[in-house]
Amino acid sequence: MRLKEDQIDRLAEKVLADLTAADLIILKKERGAILAGIKEAVRADIRVEEDLEKDAESLLEQTLRSMRGNTDIDRHRMLRMIKEKLAKDRKIVL
């Protein structure tokens, strides 16, 4: 899922506010540094998911080529299955 930068900012603020309000964390660094860390973690997760999507698309194309154009395949369903399999193999939670 592609998030805009302002959405990532709001998400980081919400995560930090909720963790602080629930007394689940104690800030040992300045708030800005913690927010920057949360934002980078979100961006890294997005990059991992984008890479997974590209790899799944590539595998789907290879599979379709090897099947020599069988048009009875539900492309969307096949892509989802490949993506789920890759995610499981890479221990990625979707």
Jmol script that loads the backbone (N, CA, C; Angstrom):
load data "model"
ATOM      1  N   MET A   1       0.850  -1.171   0.000  1.00  0.00           N
ATOM      2  CA  MET A   1       0.000   0.000   0.000  1.00  0.00           C
ATOM      3  C   MET A   1       0.896   1.234   0.000  1.00  0.00           C
ATOM      4  N   ARG A   2       0.594   2.130  -0.880  1.00  0.00           N
ATOM      5  CA  ARG A   2       1.391   3.341  -0.995  1.00  0.00           C
ATOM      6  C   ARG A   2       0.786   4.437  -0.124  1.00  0.00           C
ATOM      7  N   LEU A   3       1.580   4.948   0.805  1.00  0.00           N
ATOM      8  CA  LEU A   3       1.140   6.040   1.667  1.00  0.00           C
ATOM      9  C   LEU A   3       1.867   7.312   1.263  1.00  0.00           C
ATOM     10  N   LYS A   4       1.167   8.423   1.331  1.00  0.00           N
ATOM     11  CA  LYS A   4       1.790   9.719   1.081  1.00  0.00           C
ATOM     12  C   LYS A   4       2.571  10.110   2.324  1.00  0.00           C
ATOM     13  N   GLU A   5       3.507  11.019   2.140  1.00  0.00           N
ATOM     14  CA  GLU A   5       4.380  11.431   3.242  1.00  0.00           C
ATOM     15  C   GLU A   5       3.585  11.992   4.419  1.00  0.00           C
ATOM     16  N   ASP A   6       2.550  12.774   4.153  1.00  0.00           N
ATOM     17  CA  ASP A   6       1.753  13.326   5.255  1.00  0.00           C
ATOM     18  C   ASP A   6       0.971  12.232   5.980  1.00  0.00           C
ATOM     19  N   GLN A   7       0.601  11.174   5.262  1.00  0.00           N
ATOM     20  CA  GLN A   7      -0.076  10.043   5.910  1.00  0.00           C
ATOM     21  C   GLN A   7       0.896   9.299   6.820  1.00  0.00           C
ATOM     22  N   ILE A   8       2.129   9.150   6.383  1.00  0.00           N
ATOM     23  CA  ILE A   8       3.151   8.506   7.219  1.00  0.00           C
ATOM     24  C   ILE A   8       3.395   9.350   8.461  1.00  0.00           C
ATOM     25  N   ASP A   9       3.454  10.668   8.286  1.00  0.00           N
ATOM     26  CA  ASP A   9       3.642  11.572   9.434  1.00  0.00           C
ATOM     27  C   ASP A   9       2.517  11.404  10.459  1.00  0.00           C
ATOM     28  N   ARG A  10       1.270  11.405   9.966  1.00  0.00           N
ATOM     29  CA  ARG A  10       0.124  11.270  10.876  1.00  0.00           C
ATOM     30  C   ARG A  10       0.110   9.896  11.552  1.00  0.00           C
ATOM     31  N   LEU A  11       0.470   8.874  10.806  1.00  0.00           N
ATOM     32  CA  LEU A  11       0.521   7.524  11.366  1.00  0.00           C
ATOM     33  C   LEU A  11       1.562   7.443  12.486  1.00  0.00           C
ATOM     34  N   ALA A  12       2.735   8.009  12.249  1.00  0.00           N
ATOM     35  CA  ALA A  12       3.793   7.999  13.263  1.00  0.00           C
ATOM     36  C   ALA A  12       3.348   8.752  14.514  1.00  0.00           C
ATOM     37  N   GLU A  13       2.730   9.902  14.312  1.00  0.00           N
ATOM     38  CA  GLU A  13       2.218  10.686  15.451  1.00  0.00           C
ATOM     39  C   GLU A  13       1.203   9.879  16.250  1.00  0.00           C
ATOM     40  N   LYS A  14       0.300   9.206  15.551  1.00  0.00           N
ATOM     41  CA  LYS A  14      -0.752   8.423  16.201  1.00  0.00           C
ATOM     42  C   LYS A  14      -0.160   7.253  16.970  1.00  0.00           C
ATOM     43  N   VAL A  15       0.784   6.554  16.374  1.00  0.00           N
ATOM     44  CA  VAL A  15       1.417   5.408  17.047  1.00  0.00           C
ATOM     45  C   VAL A  15       2.113   5.879  18.321  1.00  0.00           C
ATOM     46  N   LEU A  16       2.890   6.939  18.206  1.00  0.00           N
ATOM     47  CA  LEU A  16       3.615   7.440  19.383  1.00  0.00           C
ATOM     48  C   LEU A  16       2.640   7.939  20.450  1.00  0.00           C
ATOM     49  N   ALA A  17       1.614   8.652  20.056  1.00  0.00           N
ATOM     50  CA  ALA A  17       0.633   9.162  21.021  1.00  0.00           C
ATOM     51  C   ALA A  17      -0.078   8.018  21.738  1.00  0.00           C
ATOM     52  N   ASP A  18      -0.470   6.996  20.983  1.00  0.00           N
ATOM     53  CA  ASP A  18      -1.184   5.868  21.582  1.00  0.00           C
ATOM     54  C   ASP A  18      -0.283   5.074  22.529  1.00  0.00           C
ATOM     55  N   LEU A  19       0.953   4.846  22.138  1.00  0.00           N
ATOM     56  CA  LEU A  19       1.879   4.107  23.006  1.00  0.00           C
ATOM     57  C   LEU A  19       2.173   4.890  24.280  1.00  0.00           C
ATOM     58  N   THR A  20       2.329   6.189  24.147  1.00  0.00           N
ATOM     59  CA  THR A  20       2.597   7.043  25.307  1.00  0.00           C
ATOM     60  C   THR A  20       1.372   7.109  26.224  1.00  0.00           C
ATOM     61  N   ALA A  21       0.194   7.297  25.637  1.00  0.00           N
ATOM     62  CA  ALA A  21      -1.038   7.400  26.427  1.00  0.00           C
ATOM     63  C   ALA A  21      -1.339   6.111  27.185  1.00  0.00           C
ATOM     64  N   ALA A  22      -0.967   4.979  26.614  1.00  0.00           N
ATOM     65  CA  ALA A  22      -1.221   3.683  27.258  1.00  0.00           C
ATOM     66  C   ALA A  22      -0.091   3.298  28.215  1.00  0.00           C
ATOM     67  N   ASP A  23       0.851   4.197  28.410  1.00  0.00           N
ATOM     68  CA  ASP A  23       2.017   3.941  29.277  1.00  0.00           C
ATOM     69  C   ASP A  23       2.757   2.665  28.880  1.00  0.00           C
ATOM     70  N   LEU A  24       2.838   2.419  27.578  1.00  0.00           N
ATOM     71  CA  LEU A  24       3.563   1.243  27.081  1.00  0.00           C
ATOM     72  C   LEU A  24       5.019   1.555  26.789  1.00  0.00           C
ATOM     73  N   ILE A  25       5.338   2.848  26.705  1.00  0.00           N
ATOM     74  CA  ILE A  25       6.723   3.250  26.472  1.00  0.00           C
ATOM     75  C   ILE A  25       7.069   4.441  27.346  1.00  0.00           C
ATOM     76  N   ILE A  26       8.349   4.582  27.605  1.00  0.00           N
ATOM     77  CA  ILE A  26       8.895   5.747  28.289  1.00  0.00           C
ATOM     78  C   ILE A  26       9.917   6.340  27.333  1.00  0.00           C
ATOM     79  N   LEU A  27       9.749   7.613  26.993  1.00  0.00           N
ATOM     80  CA  LEU A  27      10.636   8.254  26.031  1.00  0.00           C
ATOM     81  C   LEU A  27      12.004   8.481  26.651  1.00  0.00           C
ATOM     82  N   LYS A  28      13.024   7.927  26.018  1.00  0.00           N
ATOM     83  CA  LYS A  28      14.401   8.114  26.481  1.00  0.00           C
ATOM     84  C   LYS A  28      15.183   9.006  25.528  1.00  0.00           C
ATOM     85  N   LYS A  29      14.564   9.359  24.410  1.00  0.00           N
ATOM     86  CA  LYS A  29      15.148  10.277  23.445  1.00  0.00           C
ATOM     87  C   LYS A  29      14.122  11.349  23.159  1.00  0.00           C
ATOM     88  N   GLU A  30      14.536  12.365  22.434  1.00  0.00           N
ATOM     89  CA  GLU A  30      13.592  13.435  22.110  1.00  0.00           C
ATOM     90  C   GLU A  30      12.504  12.929  21.174  1.00  0.00           C
ATOM     91  N   ARG A  31      11.363  13.528  21.289  1.00  0.00           N
ATOM     92  CA  ARG A  31      10.180  13.111  20.536  1.00  0.00           C
ATOM     93  C   ARG A  31      10.440  13.076  19.025  1.00  0.00           C
ATOM     94  N   GLY A  32      11.157  14.067  18.515  1.00  0.00           N
ATOM     95  CA  GLY A  32      11.446  14.142  17.084  1.00  0.00           C
ATOM     96  C   GLY A  32      12.255  12.955  16.590  1.00  0.00           C
ATOM     97  N   ALA A  33      13.213  12.513  17.386  1.00  0.00           N
ATOM     98  CA  ALA A  33      14.042  11.362  17.001  1.00  0.00           C
ATOM     99  C   ALA A  33      13.200  10.085  16.982  1.00  0.00           C
ATOM    100  N   ILE A  34      12.307   9.971  17.926  1.00  0.00           N
ATOM    101  CA  ILE A  34      11.445   8.782  17.986  1.00  0.00           C
ATOM    102  C   ILE A  34      10.483   8.777  16.795  1.00  0.00           C
ATOM    103  N   LEU A  35       9.907   9.923  16.488  1.00  0.00           N
ATOM    104  CA  LEU A  35       9.024  10.024  15.328  1.00  0.00           C
ATOM    105  C   LEU A  35       9.769   9.685  14.039  1.00  0.00           C
ATOM    106  N   ALA A  36      10.991  10.165  13.921  1.00  0.00           N
ATOM    107  CA  ALA A  36      11.796   9.865  12.729  1.00  0.00           C
ATOM    108  C   ALA A  36      12.031   8.361  12.607  1.00  0.00           C
ATOM    109  N   GLY A  37      12.280   7.691  13.717  1.00  0.00           N
ATOM    110  CA  GLY A  37      12.466   6.248  13.707  1.00  0.00           C
ATOM    111  C   GLY A  37      11.213   5.495  13.299  1.00  0.00           C
ATOM    112  N   ILE A  38      10.078   5.926  13.798  1.00  0.00           N
ATOM    113  CA  ILE A  38       8.812   5.292  13.439  1.00  0.00           C
ATOM    114  C   ILE A  38       8.536   5.493  11.948  1.00  0.00           C
ATOM    115  N   LYS A  39       8.758   6.724  11.465  1.00  0.00           N
ATOM    116  CA  LYS A  39       8.527   7.011  10.042  1.00  0.00           C
ATOM    117  C   LYS A  39       9.429   6.153   9.164  1.00  0.00           C
ATOM    118  N   GLU A  40      10.686   6.011   9.535  1.00  0.00           N
ATOM    119  CA  GLU A  40      11.604   5.193   8.736  1.00  0.00           C
ATOM    120  C   GLU A  40      11.196   3.726   8.761  1.00  0.00           C
ATOM    121  N   ALA A  41      10.703   3.254   9.893  1.00  0.00           N
ATOM    122  CA  ALA A  41      10.229   1.869   9.972  1.00  0.00           C
ATOM    123  C   ALA A  41       9.043   1.645   9.035  1.00  0.00           C
ATOM    124  N   VAL A  42       8.143   2.614   8.971  1.00  0.00           N
ATOM    125  CA  VAL A  42       6.985   2.513   8.076  1.00  0.00           C
ATOM    126  C   VAL A  42       7.455   2.526   6.622  1.00  0.00           C
ATOM    127  N   ARG A  43       8.368   3.447   6.297  1.00  0.00           N
ATOM    128  CA  ARG A  43       8.889   3.514   4.925  1.00  0.00           C
ATOM    129  C   ARG A  43       9.591   2.217   4.537  1.00  0.00           C
ATOM    130  N   ALA A  44      10.366   1.654   5.455  1.00  0.00           N
ATOM    131  CA  ALA A  44      11.076   0.393   5.181  1.00  0.00           C
ATOM    132  C   ALA A  44      10.075  -0.730   4.921  1.00  0.00           C
ATOM    133  N   ASP A  45       9.019  -0.769   5.691  1.00  0.00           N
ATOM    134  CA  ASP A  45       7.984  -1.786   5.502  1.00  0.00           C
ATOM    135  C   ASP A  45       7.305  -1.632   4.142  1.00  0.00           C
ATOM    136  N   ILE A  46       7.066  -0.401   3.739  1.00  0.00           N
ATOM    137  CA  ILE A  46       6.464  -0.144   2.430  1.00  0.00           C
ATOM    138  C   ILE A  46       7.398  -0.613   1.321  1.00  0.00           C
ATOM    139  N   ARG A  47       8.699  -0.340   1.476  1.00  0.00           N
ATOM    140  CA  ARG A  47       9.665  -0.786   0.461  1.00  0.00           C
ATOM    141  C   ARG A  47       9.694  -2.306   0.349  1.00  0.00           C
ATOM    142  N   VAL A  48       9.632  -2.995   1.479  1.00  0.00           N
ATOM    143  CA  VAL A  48       9.618  -4.458   1.472  1.00  0.00           C
ATOM    144  C   VAL A  48       8.390  -4.968   0.734  1.00  0.00           C
ATOM    145  N   GLU A  49       7.246  -4.363   0.998  1.00  0.00           N
ATOM    146  CA  GLU A  49       6.017  -4.788   0.333  1.00  0.00           C
ATOM    147  C   GLU A  49       6.065  -4.490  -1.167  1.00  0.00           C
ATOM    148  N   GLU A  50       6.642  -3.354  -1.544  1.00  0.00           N
ATOM    149  CA  GLU A  50       6.773  -3.030  -2.963  1.00  0.00           C
ATOM    150  C   GLU A  50       7.680  -4.039  -3.671  1.00  0.00           C
ATOM    151  N   ASP A  51       8.786  -4.416  -3.020  1.00  0.00           N
ATOM    152  CA  ASP A  51       9.689  -5.422  -3.590  1.00  0.00           C
ATOM    153  C   ASP A  51       8.979  -6.759  -3.744  1.00  0.00           C
ATOM    154  N   LEU A  52       8.200  -7.116  -2.748  1.00  0.00           N
ATOM    155  CA  LEU A  52       7.434  -8.362  -2.798  1.00  0.00           C
ATOM    156  C   LEU A  52       6.459  -8.335  -3.972  1.00  0.00           C
ATOM    157  N   GLU A  53       5.792  -7.213  -4.156  1.00  0.00           N
ATOM    158  CA  GLU A  53       4.839  -7.059  -5.259  1.00  0.00           C
ATOM    159  C   GLU A  53       5.544  -7.210  -6.612  1.00  0.00           C
ATOM    160  N   LYS A  54       6.704  -6.581  -6.766  1.00  0.00           N
ATOM    161  CA  LYS A  54       7.457  -6.686  -8.022  1.00  0.00           C
ATOM    162  C   LYS A  54       7.878  -8.128  -8.287  1.00  0.00           C
ATOM    163  N   ASP A  55       8.364  -8.791  -7.252  1.00  0.00           N
ATOM    164  CA  ASP A  55       8.784 -10.183  -7.408  1.00  0.00           C
ATOM    165  C   ASP A  55       7.607 -11.085  -7.760  1.00  0.00           C
ATOM    166  N   ALA A  56       6.464 -10.840  -7.149  1.00  0.00           N
ATOM    167  CA  ALA A  56       5.269 -11.631  -7.440  1.00  0.00           C
ATOM    168  C   ALA A  56       4.819 -11.397  -8.880  1.00  0.00           C
ATOM    169  N   GLU A  57       4.863 -10.153  -9.329  1.00  0.00           N
ATOM    170  CA  GLU A  57       4.504  -9.841 -10.719  1.00  0.00           C
ATOM    171  C   GLU A  57       5.432 -10.562 -11.689  1.00  0.00           C
ATOM    172  N   SER A  58       6.718 -10.551 -11.377  1.00  0.00           N
ATOM    173  CA  SER A  58       7.702 -11.213 -12.226  1.00  0.00           C
ATOM    174  C   SER A  58       7.448 -12.722 -12.300  1.00  0.00           C
ATOM    175  N   LEU A  59       7.205 -13.331 -11.152  1.00  0.00           N
ATOM    176  CA  LEU A  59       6.916 -14.765 -11.130  1.00  0.00           C
ATOM    177  C   LEU A  59       5.622 -15.087 -11.879  1.00  0.00           C
ATOM    178  N   LEU A  60       4.642 -14.229 -11.760  1.00  0.00           N
ATOM    179  CA  LEU A  60       3.393 -14.433 -12.481  1.00  0.00           C
ATOM    180  C   LEU A  60       3.642 -14.398 -13.989  1.00  0.00           C
ATOM    181  N   GLU A  61       4.405 -13.416 -14.442  1.00  0.00           N
ATOM    182  CA  GLU A  61       4.706 -13.321 -15.869  1.00  0.00           C
ATOM    183  C   GLU A  61       5.453 -14.564 -16.357  1.00  0.00           C
ATOM    184  N   GLN A  62       6.422 -15.036 -15.570  1.00  0.00           N
ATOM    185  CA  GLN A  62       7.162 -16.249 -15.935  1.00  0.00           C
ATOM    186  C   GLN A  62       6.220 -17.444 -16.015  1.00  0.00           C
ATOM    187  N   THR A  63       5.337 -17.548 -15.052  1.00  0.00           N
ATOM    188  CA  THR A  63       4.383 -18.655 -15.019  1.00  0.00           C
ATOM    189  C   THR A  63       3.456 -18.622 -16.225  1.00  0.00           C
ATOM    190  N   LEU A  64       2.950 -17.432 -16.541  1.00  0.00           N
ATOM    191  CA  LEU A  64       2.047 -17.303 -17.681  1.00  0.00           C
ATOM    192  C   LEU A  64       2.758 -17.616 -18.999  1.00  0.00           C
ATOM    193  N   ARG A  65       4.024 -17.179 -19.111  1.00  0.00           N
ATOM    194  CA  ARG A  65       4.788 -17.494 -20.317  1.00  0.00           C
ATOM    195  C   ARG A  65       5.003 -18.996 -20.449  1.00  0.00           C
ATOM    196  N   SER A  66       5.283 -19.659 -19.331  1.00  0.00           N
ATOM    197  CA  SER A  66       5.522 -21.105 -19.375  1.00  0.00           C
ATOM    198  C   SER A  66       4.239 -21.870 -19.709  1.00  0.00           C
ATOM    199  N   MET A  67       3.082 -21.265 -19.431  1.00  0.00           N
ATOM    200  CA  MET A  67       1.803 -21.905 -19.735  1.00  0.00           C
ATOM    201  C   MET A  67       1.368 -21.589 -21.170  1.00  0.00           C
ATOM    202  N   ARG A  68       2.164 -20.831 -21.867  1.00  0.00           N
ATOM    203  CA  ARG A  68       1.942 -20.477 -23.274  1.00  0.00           C
ATOM    204  C   ARG A  68       0.574 -19.833 -23.524  1.00  0.00           C
ATOM    205  N   GLY A  69       0.279 -18.846 -22.682  1.00  0.00           N
ATOM    206  CA  GLY A  69      -0.900 -18.022 -22.951  1.00  0.00           C
ATOM    207  C   GLY A  69      -2.244 -18.615 -22.594  1.00  0.00           C
ATOM    208  N   ASN A  70      -2.285 -19.545 -21.668  1.00  0.00           N
ATOM    209  CA  ASN A  70      -3.570 -20.090 -21.226  1.00  0.00           C
ATOM    210  C   ASN A  70      -4.394 -18.946 -20.632  1.00  0.00           C
ATOM    211  N   THR A  71      -5.495 -18.604 -21.249  1.00  0.00           N
ATOM    212  CA  THR A  71      -6.280 -17.439 -20.828  1.00  0.00           C
ATOM    213  C   THR A  71      -7.341 -17.769 -19.789  1.00  0.00           C
ATOM    214  N   ASP A  72      -7.400 -19.009 -19.340  1.00  0.00           N
ATOM    215  CA  ASP A  72      -8.394 -19.395 -18.340  1.00  0.00           C
ATOM    216  C   ASP A  72      -7.932 -19.065 -16.919  1.00  0.00           C
ATOM    217  N   ILE A  73      -6.821 -18.379 -16.788  1.00  0.00           N
ATOM    218  CA  ILE A  73      -6.237 -18.070 -15.481  1.00  0.00           C
ATOM    219  C   ILE A  73      -6.804 -16.742 -14.973  1.00  0.00           C
ATOM    220  N   ASP A  74      -7.215 -16.736 -13.704  1.00  0.00           N
ATOM    221  CA  ASP A  74      -7.615 -15.492 -13.047  1.00  0.00           C
ATOM    222  C   ASP A  74      -6.329 -14.821 -12.571  1.00  0.00           C
ATOM    223  N   ARG A  75      -5.871 -13.847 -13.324  1.00  0.00           N
ATOM    224  CA  ARG A  75      -4.584 -13.179 -13.076  1.00  0.00           C
ATOM    225  C   ARG A  75      -4.492 -12.598 -11.667  1.00  0.00           C
ATOM    226  N   HIS A  76      -5.549 -11.942 -11.237  1.00  0.00           N
ATOM    227  CA  HIS A  76      -5.547 -11.306  -9.915  1.00  0.00           C
ATOM    228  C   HIS A  76      -5.412 -12.351  -8.805  1.00  0.00           C
ATOM    229  N   ARG A  77      -6.159 -13.420  -8.936  1.00  0.00           N
ATOM    230  CA  ARG A  77      -6.110 -14.480  -7.926  1.00  0.00           C
ATOM    231  C   ARG A  77      -4.736 -15.147  -7.905  1.00  0.00           C
ATOM    232  N   MET A  78      -4.188 -15.398  -9.086  1.00  0.00           N
ATOM    233  CA  MET A  78      -2.874 -16.023  -9.187  1.00  0.00           C
ATOM    234  C   MET A  78      -1.799 -15.116  -8.572  1.00  0.00           C
ATOM    235  N   LEU A  79      -1.876 -13.831  -8.842  1.00  0.00           N
ATOM    236  CA  LEU A  79      -0.917 -12.882  -8.274  1.00  0.00           C
ATOM    237  C   LEU A  79      -1.005 -12.877  -6.756  1.00  0.00           C
ATOM    238  N   ARG A  80      -2.228 -12.873  -6.239  1.00  0.00           N
ATOM    239  CA  ARG A  80      -2.418 -12.882  -4.781  1.00  0.00           C
ATOM    240  C   ARG A  80      -1.818 -14.150  -4.163  1.00  0.00           C
ATOM    241  N   MET A  81      -2.028 -15.292  -4.819  1.00  0.00           N
ATOM    242  CA  MET A  81      -1.489 -16.556  -4.307  1.00  0.00           C
ATOM    243  C   MET A  81       0.038 -16.544  -4.311  1.00  0.00           C
ATOM    244  N   ILE A  82       0.625 -16.041  -5.387  1.00  0.00           N
ATOM    245  CA  ILE A  82       2.086 -15.964  -5.473  1.00  0.00           C
ATOM    246  C   ILE A  82       2.620 -15.018  -4.396  1.00  0.00           C
ATOM    247  N   LYS A  83       1.968 -13.880  -4.243  1.00  0.00           N
ATOM    248  CA  LYS A  83       2.395 -12.895  -3.245  1.00  0.00           C
ATOM    249  C   LYS A  83       2.314 -13.481  -1.835  1.00  0.00           C
ATOM    250  N   GLU A  84       1.234 -14.180  -1.529  1.00  0.00           N
ATOM    251  CA  GLU A  84       1.091 -14.803  -0.207  1.00  0.00           C
ATOM    252  C   GLU A  84       2.174 -15.858   0.026  1.00  0.00           C
ATOM    253  N   LYS A  85       2.486 -16.632  -1.006  1.00  0.00           N
ATOM    254  CA  LYS A  85       3.524 -17.663  -0.885  1.00  0.00           C
ATOM    255  C   LYS A  85       4.887 -17.017  -0.658  1.00  0.00           C
ATOM    256  N   LEU A  86       5.212 -15.982  -1.424  1.00  0.00           N
ATOM    257  CA  LEU A  86       6.483 -15.283  -1.243  1.00  0.00           C
ATOM    258  C   LEU A  86       6.560 -14.659   0.155  1.00  0.00           C
ATOM    259  N   ALA A  87       5.465 -14.063   0.600  1.00  0.00           N
ATOM    260  CA  ALA A  87       5.441 -13.442   1.921  1.00  0.00           C
ATOM    261  C   ALA A  87       5.689 -14.483   3.015  1.00  0.00           C
ATOM    262  N   LYS A  88       5.073 -15.626   2.871  1.00  0.00           N
ATOM    263  CA  LYS A  88       5.270 -16.698   3.853  1.00  0.00           C
ATOM    264  C   LYS A  88       6.721 -17.166   3.847  1.00  0.00           C
ATOM    265  N   ASP A  89       7.272 -17.371   2.659  1.00  0.00           N
ATOM    266  CA  ASP A  89       8.668 -17.818   2.536  1.00  0.00           C
ATOM    267  C   ASP A  89       9.641 -16.793   3.129  1.00  0.00           C
ATOM    268  N   ARG A  90       9.333 -15.526   2.975  1.00  0.00           N
ATOM    269  CA  ARG A  90      10.214 -14.448   3.462  1.00  0.00           C
ATOM    270  C   ARG A  90       9.857 -13.985   4.867  1.00  0.00           C
ATOM    271  N   LYS A  91       8.839 -14.629   5.438  1.00  0.00           N
ATOM    272  CA  LYS A  91       8.378 -14.287   6.803  1.00  0.00           C
ATOM    273  C   LYS A  91       7.945 -12.817   6.888  1.00  0.00           C
ATOM    274  N   ILE A  92       7.151 -12.413   5.898  1.00  0.00           N
ATOM    275  CA  ILE A  92       6.602 -11.062   5.850  1.00  0.00           C
ATOM    276  C   ILE A  92       5.119 -11.141   6.175  1.00  0.00           C
ATOM    277  N   VAL A  93       4.676 -10.289   7.070  1.00  0.00           N
ATOM    278  CA  VAL A  93       3.259 -10.233   7.403  1.00  0.00           C
ATOM    279  C   VAL A  93       2.606  -9.188   6.509  1.00  0.00           C
ATOM    280  N   LEU A  94       1.582  -9.624   5.791  1.00  0.00           N
ATOM    281  CA  LEU A  94       0.872  -8.703   4.890  1.00  0.00           C
ATOM    282  C   LEU A  94      -0.285  -8.045   5.591  1.00  0.00           C
TER     283      LEU A  94
END
end "model"
wireframe off; spacefill off
backbone 0.3
color backbone group
